[in-house]
Amino acid sequence: QVQLVESGGGLVQAGGSLRLSCAASGRHFSNYVMGWFRQAPGKGREFVAAINGKGDSTDYADSVKGRFTISRDNAKNTVYLQMNSLKPEDTAVYYCNARRLSDYWGQGTQVTVSS
């Protein structure tokens, strides 16, 4: 089982940057596909980005391609989401996800982008 704790959210102006971190506890972190999802007020949870266990394959939602970068450090059991050129529509609670045979979720971290 994996426990996930996100950090790094906050308030930023449009065009700014934030880096989210997700620290995982438990064993065999490198066996998990890690991802980020987000949920804006009144909307469903949506996929943002994912990275495979080795960190050599990534996938992004079209809405964040070219602006967000997902990475992981398996030695630190941590996955990151670097968010640049932020837009007001990026405002949401961002959730870390770990997937192997089951899905595990963090508690979420709020990102607010002001115009």
Biopython code that builds the backbone (N, CA, C, O; Angstrom):
import numpy as np
from Bio.PDB.StructureBuilder import StructureBuilder

atoms = [
    (1, "GLN", "N", (0.846, -1.185, 0.000)),
    (1, "GLN", "CA", (0.000, 0.000, 0.000)),
    (1, "GLN", "C", (0.881, 1.234, 0.000)),
    (1, "GLN", "O", (1.995, 1.221, 0.524)),
    (2, "VAL", "N", (0.364, 2.304, -0.597)),
    (2, "VAL", "CA", (1.120, 3.539, -0.741)),
    (2, "VAL", "C", (0.328, 4.678, -0.122)),
    (2, "VAL", "O", (-0.884, 4.777, -0.314)),
    (3, "GLN", "N", (1.008, 5.530, 0.617)),
    (3, "GLN", "CA", (0.402, 6.768, 1.115)),
    (3, "GLN", "C", (1.085, 7.941, 0.435)),
    (3, "GLN", "O", (2.308, 7.974, 0.294)),
    (4, "LEU", "N", (0.269, 8.905, 0.016)),
    (4, "LEU", "CA", (0.759, 10.021, -0.782)),
    (4, "LEU", "C", (0.456, 11.344, -0.097)),
    (4, "LEU", "O", (-0.648, 11.554, 0.405)),
    (5, "VAL", "N", (1.442, 12.236, -0.081)),
    (5, "VAL", "CA", (1.258, 13.561, 0.515)),
    (5, "VAL", "C", (1.748, 14.610, -0.474)),
    (5, "VAL", "O", (2.929, 14.653, -0.818)),
    (6, "GLU", "N", (0.823, 15.455, -0.928)),
    (6, "GLU", "CA", (1.167, 16.524, -1.869)),
    (6, "GLU", "C", (1.567, 17.786, -1.124)),
    (6, "GLU", "O", (1.157, 18.010, 0.015)),
    (7, "SER", "N", (2.364, 18.598, -1.779)),
    (7, "SER", "CA", (2.732, 19.911, -1.263)),
    (7, "SER", "C", (3.102, 20.805, -2.431)),
    (7, "SER", "O", (3.312, 20.335, -3.550)),
    (8, "GLY", "N", (3.181, 22.112, -2.155)),
    (8, "GLY", "CA", (3.638, 23.045, -3.168)),
    (8, "GLY", "C", (2.560, 23.893, -3.805)),
    (8, "GLY", "O", (2.861, 24.763, -4.621)),
    (9, "GLY", "N", (1.313, 23.657, -3.448)),
    (9, "GLY", "CA", (0.249, 24.477, -4.014)),
    (9, "GLY", "C", (0.269, 25.886, -3.440)),
    (9, "GLY", "O", (1.015, 26.179, -2.505)),
    (10, "GLY", "N", (-0.557, 26.753, -4.011)),
    (10, "GLY", "CA", (-0.622, 28.118, -3.515)),
    (10, "GLY", "C", (-1.312, 29.029, -4.503)),
    (10, "GLY", "O", (-1.962, 28.584, -5.449)),
    (11, "LEU", "N", (-1.152, 30.326, -4.256)),
    (11, "LEU", "CA", (-1.735, 31.369, -5.095)),
    (11, "LEU", "C", (-0.644, 31.986, -5.951)),
    (11, "LEU", "O", (0.409, 32.370, -5.441)),
    (12, "VAL", "N", (-0.891, 32.081, -7.243)),
    (12, "VAL", "CA", (0.094, 32.643, -8.164)),
    (12, "VAL", "C", (-0.639, 33.447, -9.234)),
    (12, "VAL", "O", (-1.789, 33.156, -9.563)),
    (13, "GLN", "N", (0.031, 34.449, -9.766)),
    (13, "GLN", "CA", (-0.552, 35.231, -10.842)),
    (13, "GLN", "C", (-0.440, 34.492, -12.171)),
    (13, "GLN", "O", (0.436, 33.647, -12.358)),
    (14, "ALA", "N", (-1.325, 34.820, -13.071)),
    (14, "ALA", "CA", (-1.263, 34.237, -14.414)),
    (14, "ALA", "C", (0.112, 34.493, -15.023)),
    (14, "ALA", "O", (0.667, 35.587, -14.916)),
    (15, "GLY", "N", (0.640, 33.464, -15.658)),
    (15, "GLY", "CA", (1.974, 33.537, -16.231)),
    (15, "GLY", "C", (3.069, 33.048, -15.299)),
    (15, "GLY", "O", (4.212, 32.864, -15.718)),
    (16, "GLY", "N", (2.724, 32.841, -14.048)),
    (16, "GLY", "CA", (3.698, 32.398, -13.058)),
    (16, "GLY", "C", (3.906, 30.895, -13.073)),
    (16, "GLY", "O", (3.377, 30.177, -13.922)),
    (17, "SER", "N", (4.696, 30.442, -12.102)),
    (17, "SER", "CA", (5.062, 29.025, -12.016)),
    (17, "SER", "C", (4.890, 28.506, -10.597)),
    (17, "SER", "O", (4.980, 29.255, -9.625)),
    (18, "LEU", "N", (4.646, 27.226, -10.506)),
    (18, "LEU", "CA", (4.626, 26.503, -9.241)),
    (18, "LEU", "C", (5.193, 25.114, -9.486)),
    (18, "LEU", "O", (5.113, 24.585, -10.594)),
    (19, "ARG", "N", (5.765, 24.532, -8.445)),
    (19, "ARG", "CA", (6.183, 23.130, -8.521)),
    (19, "ARG", "C", (5.502, 22.356, -7.403)),
    (19, "ARG", "O", (5.682, 22.648, -6.221)),
    (20, "LEU", "N", (4.730, 21.379, -7.797)),
    (20, "LEU", "CA", (4.086, 20.487, -6.841)),
    (20, "LEU", "C", (4.977, 19.279, -6.585)),
    (20, "LEU", "O", (5.682, 18.800, -7.473)),
    (21, "SER", "N", (4.923, 18.803, -5.349)),
    (21, "SER", "CA", (5.641, 17.588, -4.976)),
    (21, "SER", "C", (4.660, 16.596, -4.371)),
    (21, "SER", "O", (3.659, 16.974, -3.762)),
    (22, "CYS", "N", (4.966, 15.333, -4.552)),
    (22, "CYS", "CA", (4.151, 14.275, -3.952)),
    (22, "CYS", "C", (5.115, 13.247, -3.371)),
    (22, "CYS", "O", (5.833, 12.564, -4.102)),
    (23, "ALA", "N", (5.118, 13.151, -2.059)),
    (23, "ALA", "CA", (5.990, 12.200, -1.376)),
    (23, "ALA", "C", (5.210, 10.928, -1.083)),
    (23, "ALA", "O", (4.101, 10.975, -0.549)),
    (24, "ALA", "N", (5.795, 9.803, -1.433)),
    (24, "ALA", "CA", (5.136, 8.512, -1.261)),
    (24, "ALA", "C", (5.815, 7.705, -0.168)),
    (24, "ALA", "O", (7.042, 7.655, -0.084)),
    (25, "SER", "N", (5.008, 7.082, 0.657)),
    (25, "SER", "CA", (5.543, 6.135, 1.626)),
    (25, "SER", "C", (5.175, 4.732, 1.164)),
    (25, "SER", "O", (4.266, 4.556, 0.353)),
    (26, "GLY", "N", (5.864, 3.764, 1.671)),
    (26, "GLY", "CA", (5.621, 2.398, 1.235)),
    (26, "GLY", "C", (6.774, 1.887, 0.398)),
    (26, "GLY", "O", (7.737, 2.602, 0.124)),
    (27, "ARG", "N", (6.654, 0.649, 0.002)),
    (27, "ARG", "CA", (7.760, 0.001, -0.696)),
    (27, "ARG", "C", (7.549, 0.003, -2.207)),
    (27, "ARG", "O", (6.439, 0.203, -2.699)),
    (28, "HIS", "N", (8.627, -0.221, -2.916)),
    (28, "HIS", "CA", (8.589, -0.437, -4.362)),
    (28, "HIS", "C", (7.989, 0.732, -5.120)),
    (28, "HIS", "O", (7.180, 0.536, -6.027)),
    (29, "PHE", "N", (8.376, 1.937, -4.758)),
    (29, "PHE", "CA", (7.843, 3.137, -5.412)),
    (29, "PHE", "C", (8.047, 3.075, -6.919)),
    (29, "PHE", "O", (7.169, 3.493, -7.674)),
    (30, "SER", "N", (9.174, 2.569, -7.367)),
    (30, "SER", "CA", (9.474, 2.560, -8.801)),
    (30, "SER", "C", (8.578, 1.600, -9.579)),
    (30, "SER", "O", (8.607, 1.609, -10.810)),
    (31, "ASN", "N", (7.802, 0.793, -8.914)),
    (31, "ASN", "CA", (6.870, -0.113, -9.588)),
    (31, "ASN", "C", (5.543, 0.555, -9.932)),
    (31, "ASN", "O", (4.710, -0.031, -10.623)),
    (32, "TYR", "N", (5.349, 1.771, -9.454)),
    (32, "TYR", "CA", (4.084, 2.462, -9.640)),
    (32, "TYR", "C", (4.170, 3.473, -10.775)),
    (32, "TYR", "O", (5.141, 4.221, -10.886)),
    (33, "VAL", "N", (3.147, 3.485, -11.609)),
    (33, "VAL", "CA", (2.933, 4.613, -12.502)),
    (33, "VAL", "C", (2.381, 5.747, -11.638)),
    (33, "VAL", "O", (1.422, 5.561, -10.889)),
    (34, "MET", "N", (2.994, 6.908, -11.753)),
    (34, "MET", "CA", (2.573, 8.057, -10.952)),
    (34, "MET", "C", (1.910, 9.094, -11.845)),
    (34, "MET", "O", (2.311, 9.297, -12.991)),
    (35, "GLY", "N", (0.900, 9.738, -11.304)),
    (35, "GLY", "CA", (0.202, 10.724, -12.105)),
    (35, "GLY", "C", (-0.302, 11.882, -11.273)),
    (35, "GLY", "O", (-0.335, 11.839, -10.043)),
    (36, "TRP", "N", (-0.692, 12.917, -11.991)),
    (36, "TRP", "CA", (-1.353, 14.071, -11.386)),
    (36, "TRP", "C", (-2.706, 14.260, -12.050)),
    (36, "TRP", "O", (-2.839, 14.168, -13.270)),
    (37, "PHE", "N", (-3.701, 14.524, -11.224)),
    (37, "PHE", "CA", (-5.042, 14.838, -11.682)),
    (37, "PHE", "C", (-5.457, 16.143, -11.017)),
    (37, "PHE", "O", (-4.835, 16.582, -10.050)),
    (38, "ARG", "N", (-6.509, 16.757, -11.538)),
    (38, "ARG", "CA", (-6.990, 17.978, -10.914)),
    (38, "ARG", "C", (-8.511, 18.039, -10.982)),
    (38, "ARG", "O", (-9.148, 17.431, -11.842)),
    (39, "GLN", "N", (-9.063, 18.794, -10.045)),
    (39, "GLN", "CA", (-10.507, 18.968, -9.998)),
    (39, "GLN", "C", (-10.824, 20.423, -9.694)),
    (39, "GLN", "O", (-10.514, 20.939, -8.620)),
    (40, "ALA", "N", (-11.450, 21.068, -10.666)),
    (40, "ALA", "CA", (-11.869, 22.459, -10.501)),
    (40, "ALA", "C", (-13.257, 22.484, -9.861)),
    (40, "ALA", "O", (-13.981, 21.489, -9.919)),
    (41, "PRO", "N", (-13.633, 23.607, -9.253)),
    (41, "PRO", "CA", (-14.957, 23.701, -8.612)),
    (41, "PRO", "C", (-16.076, 23.389, -9.601)),
    (41, "PRO", "O", (-16.130, 23.957, -10.692)),
    (42, "GLY", "N", (-16.965, 22.483, -9.209)),
    (42, "GLY", "CA", (-18.103, 22.150, -10.043)),
    (42, "GLY", "C", (-17.802, 21.233, -11.205)),
    (42, "GLY", "O", (-18.672, 20.981, -12.039)),
    (43, "LYS", "N", (-16.584, 20.729, -11.274)),
    (43, "LYS", "CA", (-16.198, 19.858, -12.389)),
    (43, "LYS", "C", (-15.679, 18.521, -11.866)),
    (43, "LYS", "O", (-15.383, 18.371, -10.680)),
    (44, "GLY", "N", (-15.579, 17.573, -12.760)),
    (44, "GLY", "CA", (-15.050, 16.270, -12.403)),
    (44, "GLY", "C", (-13.538, 16.269, -12.366)),
    (44, "GLY", "O", (-12.886, 17.193, -12.853)),
    (45, "ARG", "N", (-12.992, 15.220, -11.785)),
    (45, "ARG", "CA", (-11.532, 15.088, -11.736)),
    (45, "ARG", "C", (-11.007, 14.746, -13.131)),
    (45, "ARG", "O", (-11.557, 13.884, -13.817)),
    (46, "GLU", "N", (-9.941, 15.431, -13.541)),
    (46, "GLU", "CA", (-9.398, 15.197, -14.877)),
    (46, "GLU", "C", (-7.912, 14.898, -14.822)),
    (46, "GLU", "O", (-7.186, 15.363, -13.942)),
    (47, "PHE", "N", (-7.492, 14.114, -15.784)),
    (47, "PHE", "CA", (-6.085, 13.734, -15.919)),
    (47, "PHE", "C", (-5.242, 14.938, -16.313)),
    (47, "PHE", "O", (-5.651, 15.752, -17.141)),
    (48, "VAL", "N", (-4.060, 15.042, -15.710)),
    (48, "VAL", "CA", (-3.117, 16.104, -16.054)),
    (48, "VAL", "C", (-1.848, 15.525, -16.682)),
    (48, "VAL", "O", (-1.470, 15.908, -17.789)),
    (49, "ALA", "N", (-1.195, 14.605, -15.978)),
    (49, "ALA", "CA", (0.076, 14.064, -16.460)),
    (49, "ALA", "C", (0.362, 12.748, -15.761)),
    (49, "ALA", "O", (-0.147, 12.485, -14.671)),
    (50, "ALA", "N", (1.187, 11.920, -16.400)),
    (50, "ALA", "CA", (1.595, 10.644, -15.817)),
    (50, "ALA", "C", (3.019, 10.324, -16.234)),
    (50, "ALA", "O", (3.515, 10.819, -17.246)),
    (51, "ILE", "N", (3.668, 9.486, -15.433)),
    (51, "ILE", "CA", (5.040, 9.081, -15.705)),
    (51, "ILE", "C", (5.209, 7.623, -15.304)),
    (51, "ILE", "O", (4.672, 7.190, -14.284)),
    (52, "ASN", "N", (5.952, 6.866, -16.102)),
    (52, "ASN", "CA", (6.115, 5.448, -15.798)),
    (52, "ASN", "C", (7.132, 5.246, -14.681)),
    (52, "ASN", "O", (7.744, 6.199, -14.199)),
    (53, "GLY", "N", (7.300, 4.004, -14.285)),
    (53, "GLY", "CA", (8.129, 3.705, -13.133)),
    (53, "GLY", "C", (9.582, 4.115, -13.277)),
    (53, "GLY", "O", (10.206, 4.563, -12.315)),
    (54, "LYS", "N", (10.116, 3.964, -14.470)),
    (54, "LYS", "CA", (11.524, 4.315, -14.699)),
    (54, "LYS", "C", (11.709, 5.812, -14.905)),
    (54, "LYS", "O", (12.817, 6.333, -14.778)),
    (55, "GLY", "N", (10.632, 6.488, -15.220)),
    (55, "GLY", "CA", (10.725, 7.914, -15.468)),
    (55, "GLY", "C", (11.117, 8.276, -16.884)),
    (55, "GLY", "O", (11.474, 9.423, -17.153)),
    (56, "ASP", "N", (11.057, 7.310, -17.803)),
    (56, "ASP", "CA", (11.479, 7.590, -19.174)),
    (56, "ASP", "C", (10.324, 7.674, -20.157)),
    (56, "ASP", "O", (10.535, 7.735, -21.368)),
    (57, "SER", "N", (9.121, 7.677, -19.644)),
    (57, "SER", "CA", (7.942, 7.826, -20.500)),
    (57, "SER", "C", (6.912, 8.665, -19.773)),
    (57, "SER", "O", (6.575, 8.389, -18.621)),
    (58, "THR", "N", (6.413, 9.690, -20.446)),
    (58, "THR", "CA", (5.446, 10.591, -19.845)),
    (58, "THR", "C", (4.249, 10.795, -20.775)),
    (58, "THR", "O", (4.319, 10.534, -21.976)),
    (59, "ASP", "N", (3.170, 11.261, -20.195)),
    (59, "ASP", "CA", (1.958, 11.559, -20.954)),
    (59, "ASP", "C", (1.311, 12.796, -20.336)),
    (59, "ASP", "O", (1.359, 12.997, -19.123)),
    (60, "TYR", "N", (0.708, 13.615, -21.184)),
    (60, "TYR", "CA", (0.124, 14.860, -20.715)),
    (60, "TYR", "C", (-1.247, 15.094, -21.336)),
    (60, "TYR", "O", (-1.516, 14.669, -22.459)),
    (61, "ALA", "N", (-2.095, 15.769, -20.598)),
    (61, "ALA", "CA", (-3.331, 16.263, -21.183)),
    (61, "ALA", "C", (-2.987, 17.356, -22.195)),
    (61, "ALA", "O", (-2.016, 18.092, -22.023)),
    (62, "ASP", "N", (-3.790, 17.450, -23.242)),
    (62, "ASP", "CA", (-3.519, 18.463, -24.273)),
    (62, "ASP", "C", (-3.492, 19.868, -23.678)),
    (62, "ASP", "O", (-2.747, 20.729, -24.146)),
    (63, "SER", "N", (-4.293, 20.096, -22.662)),
    (63, "SER", "CA", (-4.420, 21.442, -22.093)),
    (63, "SER", "C", (-3.160, 21.911, -21.369)),
    (63, "SER", "O", (-3.002, 23.107, -21.123)),
    (64, "VAL", "N", (-2.260, 20.988, -21.024)),
    (64, "VAL", "CA", (-1.052, 21.379, -20.281)),
    (64, "VAL", "C", (0.236, 21.090, -21.042)),
    (64, "VAL", "O", (1.318, 21.439, -20.570)),
    (65, "LYS", "N", (0.144, 20.464, -22.202)),
    (65, "LYS", "CA", (1.351, 20.142, -22.971)),
    (65, "LYS", "C", (2.150, 21.395, -23.276)),
    (65, "LYS", "O", (1.597, 22.414, -23.690)),
    (66, "GLY", "N", (3.453, 21.309, -23.067)),
    (66, "GLY", "CA", (4.326, 22.442, -23.328)),
    (66, "GLY", "C", (4.437, 23.412, -22.159)),
    (66, "GLY", "O", (5.288, 24.302, -22.166)),
    (67, "ARG", "N", (3.580, 23.244, -21.154)),
    (67, "ARG", "CA", (3.615, 24.141, -19.986)),
    (67, "ARG", "C", (3.959, 23.403, -18.704)),
    (67, "ARG", "O", (4.622, 23.958, -17.828)),
    (68, "PHE", "N", (3.517, 22.160, -18.585)),
    (68, "PHE", "CA", (3.743, 21.365, -17.373)),
    (68, "PHE", "C", (4.748, 20.252, -17.678)),
    (68, "PHE", "O", (4.814, 19.737, -18.795)),
    (69, "THR", "N", (5.524, 19.898, -16.660)),
    (69, "THR", "CA", (6.471, 18.797, -16.784)),
    (69, "THR", "C", (6.387, 17.913, -15.549)),
    (69, "THR", "O", (6.520, 18.389, -14.421)),
    (70, "ILE", "N", (6.165, 16.624, -15.769)),
    (70, "ILE", "CA", (6.150, 15.664, -14.668)),
    (70, "ILE", "C", (7.500, 14.970, -14.615)),
    (70, "ILE", "O", (8.091, 14.664, -15.650)),
    (71, "SER", "N", (7.983, 14.725, -13.412)),
    (71, "SER", "CA", (9.243, 14.021, -13.221)),
    (71, "SER", "C", (9.180, 13.252, -11.909)),
    (71, "SER", "O", (8.285, 13.474, -11.094)),
    (72, "ARG", "N", (10.126, 12.355, -11.709)),
    (72, "ARG", "CA", (10.153, 11.586, -10.464)),
    (72, "ARG", "C", (11.584, 11.328, -10.046)),
    (72, "ARG", "O", (12.498, 11.278, -10.868)),
    (73, "ASP", "N", (11.753, 11.168, -8.747)),
    (73, "ASP", "CA", (13.037, 10.802, -8.169)),
    (73, "ASP", "C", (12.786, 9.551, -7.342)),
    (73, "ASP", "O", (12.302, 9.637, -6.213)),
    (74, "ASN", "N", (13.108, 8.407, -7.890)),
    (74, "ASN", "CA", (12.804, 7.148, -7.203)),
    (74, "ASN", "C", (13.630, 6.960, -5.934)),
    (74, "ASN", "O", (13.217, 6.239, -5.025)),
    (75, "ALA", "N", (14.784, 7.600, -5.868)),
    (75, "ALA", "CA", (15.596, 7.523, -4.654)),
    (75, "ALA", "C", (14.937, 8.262, -3.494)),
    (75, "ALA", "O", (15.173, 7.947, -2.328)),
    (76, "LYS", "N", (14.106, 9.253, -3.831)),
    (76, "LYS", "CA", (13.421, 10.036, -2.802)),
    (76, "LYS", "C", (11.934, 9.692, -2.690)),
    (76, "LYS", "O", (11.209, 10.307, -1.908)),
    (77, "ASN", "N", (11.484, 8.715, -3.470)),
    (77, "ASN", "CA", (10.064, 8.345, -3.454)),
    (77, "ASN", "C", (9.165, 9.551, -3.693)),
    (77, "ASN", "O", (8.152, 9.723, -3.015)),
    (78, "THR", "N", (9.536, 10.375, -4.651)),
    (78, "THR", "CA", (8.825, 11.631, -4.876)),
    (78, "THR", "C", (8.569, 11.838, -6.365)),
    (78, "THR", "O", (9.406, 11.522, -7.210)),
    (79, "VAL", "N", (7.402, 12.372, -6.659)),
    (79, "VAL", "CA", (7.064, 12.780, -8.020)),
    (79, "VAL", "C", (6.758, 14.278, -7.996)),
    (79, "VAL", "O", (6.223, 14.803, -7.018)),
    (80, "TYR", "N", (7.103, 14.944, -9.076)),
    (80, "TYR", "CA", (6.967, 16.396, -9.161)),
    (80, "TYR", "C", (6.100, 16.785, -10.345)),
    (80, "TYR", "O", (5.973, 16.039, -11.316)),
    (81, "LEU", "N", (5.508, 17.965, -10.248)),
    (81, "LEU", "CA", (4.824, 18.560, -11.387)),
    (81, "LEU", "C", (5.263, 20.021, -11.459)),
    (81, "LEU", "O", (4.848, 20.848, -10.646)),
    (82, "GLN", "N", (6.098, 20.322, -12.433)),
    (82, "GLN", "CA", (6.517, 21.696, -12.674)),
    (82, "GLN", "C", (5.492, 22.345, -13.575)),
    (82, "GLN", "O", (5.243, 21.870, -14.683)),
    (83, "MET", "N", (4.895, 23.430, -13.109)),
    (83, "MET", "CA", (3.840, 24.107, -13.852)),
    (83, "MET", "C", (4.294, 25.515, -14.199)),
    (83, "MET", "O", (4.505, 26.346, -13.316)),
    (84, "ASN", "N", (4.442, 25.774, -15.487)),
    (84, "ASN", "CA", (4.852, 27.089, -15.970)),
    (84, "ASN", "C", (3.730, 27.720, -16.786)),
    (84, "ASN", "O", (2.791, 27.042, -17.203)),
    (85, "SER", "N", (3.841, 29.021, -17.004)),
    (85, "SER", "CA", (2.852, 29.759, -17.804)),
    (85, "SER", "C", (1.435, 29.453, -17.338)),
    (85, "SER", "O", (0.554, 29.150, -18.143)),
    (86, "LEU", "N", (1.232, 29.535, -16.047)),
    (86, "LEU", "CA", (-0.061, 29.163, -15.472)),
    (86, "LEU", "C", (-1.159, 30.100, -15.935)),
    (86, "LEU", "O", (-0.941, 31.295, -16.137)),
    (87, "LYS", "N", (-2.344, 29.531, -16.096)),
    (87, "LYS", "CA", (-3.520, 30.270, -16.541)),
    (87, "LYS", "C", (-4.612, 30.177, -15.470)),
    (87, "LYS", "O", (-4.602, 29.243, -14.668)),
    (88, "PRO", "N", (-5.533, 31.108, -15.443)),
    (88, "PRO", "CA", (-6.632, 31.020, -14.462)),
    (88, "PRO", "C", (-7.394, 29.699, -14.555)),
    (88, "PRO", "O", (-7.888, 29.198, -13.546)),
    (89, "GLU", "N", (-7.492, 29.138, -15.748)),
    (89, "GLU", "CA", (-8.206, 27.870, -15.904)),
    (89, "GLU", "C", (-7.444, 26.679, -15.333)),
    (89, "GLU", "O", (-7.976, 25.570, -15.301)),
    (90, "ASP", "N", (-6.226, 26.886, -14.889)),
    (90, "ASP", "CA", (-5.485, 25.831, -14.187)),
    (90, "ASP", "C", (-5.862, 25.760, -12.705)),
    (90, "ASP", "O", (-5.420, 24.860, -11.990)),
    (91, "THR", "N", (-6.666, 26.695, -12.255)),
    (91, "THR", "CA", (-7.103, 26.700, -10.859)),
    (91, "THR", "C", (-7.880, 25.437, -10.535)),
    (91, "THR", "O", (-8.869, 25.120, -11.196)),
    (92, "ALA", "N", (-7.428, 24.716, -9.514)),
    (92, "ALA", "CA", (-8.048, 23.440, -9.158)),
    (92, "ALA", "C", (-7.343, 22.880, -7.927)),
    (92, "ALA", "O", (-6.306, 23.383, -7.495)),
    (93, "VAL", "N", (-7.932, 21.836, -7.383)),
    (93, "VAL", "CA", (-7.223, 21.010, -6.407)),
    (93, "VAL", "C", (-6.477, 19.941, -7.203)),
    (93, "VAL", "O", (-7.067, 19.235, -8.020)),
    (94, "TYR", "N", (-5.187, 19.835, -6.955)),
    (94, "TYR", "CA", (-4.352, 18.880, -7.676)),
    (94, "TYR", "C", (-4.086, 17.662, -6.791)),
    (94, "TYR", "O", (-3.692, 17.780, -5.631)),
    (95, "TYR", "N", (-4.314, 16.499, -7.377)),
    (95, "TYR", "CA", (-4.179, 15.245, -6.649)),
    (95, "TYR", "C", (-3.075, 14.384, -7.262)),
    (95, "TYR", "O", (-2.946, 14.278, -8.482)),
    (96, "CYS", "N", (-2.305, 13.791, -6.404)),
    (96, "CYS", "CA", (-1.296, 12.825, -6.807)),
    (96, "CYS", "C", (-1.923, 11.435, -6.832)),
    (96, "CYS", "O", (-2.746, 11.096, -5.983)),
    (97, "ASN", "N", (-1.523, 10.642, -7.813)),
    (97, "ASN", "CA", (-2.067, 9.291, -7.976)),
    (97, "ASN", "C", (-0.941, 8.299, -8.173)),
    (97, "ASN", "O", (0.024, 8.561, -8.891)),
    (98, "ALA", "N", (-1.081, 7.153, -7.522)),
    (98, "ALA", "CA", (-0.151, 6.043, -7.722)),
    (98, "ALA", "C", (-0.961, 4.851, -8.213)),
    (98, "ALA", "O", (-1.993, 4.514, -7.633)),
    (99, "ARG", "N", (-0.501, 4.229, -9.260)),
    (99, "ARG", "CA", (-1.268, 3.132, -9.853)),
    (99, "ARG", "C", (-0.369, 1.928, -10.087)),
    (99, "ARG", "O", (0.704, 2.021, -10.683)),
    (100, "ARG", "N", (-0.847, 0.810, -9.598)),
    (100, "ARG", "CA", (-0.219, -0.468, -9.940)),
    (100, "ARG", "C", (-1.370, -1.438, -10.137)),
    (100, "ARG", "O", (-1.967, -1.450, -11.213)),
    (101, "LEU", "N", (-1.694, -2.221, -9.181)),
    (101, "LEU", "CA", (-2.904, -3.045, -9.276)),
    (101, "LEU", "C", (-4.126, -2.281, -8.786)),
    (101, "LEU", "O", (-5.257, -2.607, -9.147)),
    (102, "SER", "N", (-3.897, -1.267, -7.966)),
    (102, "SER", "CA", (-4.955, -0.411, -7.442)),
    (102, "SER", "C", (-4.546, 1.036, -7.596)),
    (102, "SER", "O", (-3.392, 1.347, -7.892)),
    (103, "ASP", "N", (-5.509, 1.916, -7.390)),
    (103, "ASP", "CA", (-5.240, 3.355, -7.408)),
    (103, "ASP", "C", (-5.148, 3.880, -5.984)),
    (103, "ASP", "O", (-5.955, 3.534, -5.122)),
    (104, "TYR", "N", (-4.142, 4.727, -5.757)),
    (104, "TYR", "CA", (-3.983, 5.401, -4.473)),
    (104, "TYR", "C", (-3.945, 6.898, -4.734)),
    (104, "TYR", "O", (-3.403, 7.365, -5.736)),
    (105, "TRP", "N", (-4.548, 7.647, -3.784)),
    (105, "TRP", "CA", (-4.675, 9.089, -3.966)),
    (105, "TRP", "C", (-4.150, 9.834, -2.747)),
    (105, "TRP", "O", (-4.237, 9.357, -1.616)),
    (106, "GLY", "N", (-3.601, 11.022, -3.009)),
    (106, "GLY", "CA", (-3.268, 11.928, -1.932)),
    (106, "GLY", "C", (-4.475, 12.760, -1.560)),
    (106, "GLY", "O", (-5.563, 12.586, -2.110)),
    (107, "GLN", "N", (-4.268, 13.680, -0.607)),
    (107, "GLN", "CA", (-5.383, 14.481, -0.094)),
    (107, "GLN", "C", (-5.635, 15.715, -0.959)),
    (107, "GLN", "O", (-6.672, 16.365, -0.827)),
    (108, "GLY", "N", (-4.699, 16.036, -1.836)),
    (108, "GLY", "CA", (-4.860, 17.168, -2.730)),
    (108, "GLY", "C", (-4.201, 18.436, -2.215)),
    (108, "GLY", "O", (-4.046, 18.632, -1.010)),
    (109, "THR", "N", (-3.818, 19.287, -3.144)),
    (109, "THR", "CA", (-3.256, 20.593, -2.804)),
    (109, "THR", "C", (-3.876, 21.637, -3.736)),
    (109, "THR", "O", (-3.997, 21.417, -4.941)),
    (110, "GLN", "N", (-4.259, 22.757, -3.166)),
    (110, "GLN", "CA", (-4.979, 23.785, -3.924)),
    (110, "GLN", "C", (-4.001, 24.645, -4.726)),
    (110, "GLN", "O", (-2.993, 25.118, -4.201)),
    (111, "VAL", "N", (-4.316, 24.832, -5.986)),
    (111, "VAL", "CA", (-3.594, 25.764, -6.850)),
    (111, "VAL", "C", (-4.595, 26.796, -7.341)),
    (111, "VAL", "O", (-5.617, 26.457, -7.937)),
    (112, "THR", "N", (-4.287, 28.055, -7.083)),
    (112, "THR", "CA", (-5.156, 29.150, -7.514)),
    (112, "THR", "C", (-4.346, 30.110, -8.365)),
    (112, "THR", "O", (-3.313, 30.619, -7.930)),
    (113, "VAL", "N", (-4.820, 30.358, -9.586)),
    (113, "VAL", "CA", (-4.141, 31.259, -10.510)),
    (113, "VAL", "C", (-5.030, 32.474, -10.718)),
    (113, "VAL", "O", (-6.151, 32.362, -11.214)),
    (114, "SER", "N", (-4.522, 33.625, -10.337)),
    (114, "SER", "CA", (-5.297, 34.859, -10.472)),
    (114, "SER", "C", (-4.999, 35.533, -11.805)),
    (114, "SER", "O", (-3.888, 35.451, -12.328)),
    (115, "SER", "N", (-6.004, 36.193, -12.334)),
    (115, "SER", "CA", (-5.841, 36.870, -13.640)),
    (115, "SER", "C", (-5.353, 38.303, -13.469)),
    (115, "SER", "O", (-5.163, 39.012, -14.457)),
]
sb = StructureBuilder()
sb.init_structure("model")
sb.init_model(0)
sb.init_chain("A")
sb.init_seg("    ")
for serial, (resi, resn, name, xyz) in enumerate(atoms, 1):
    if name == "N":
        sb.init_residue(resn, " ", resi, " ")
    sb.init_atom(name, np.array(xyz, "f"), 0.0, 1.0, " ", f" {name:<3s}", serial, name[0])
structure = sb.get_structure()
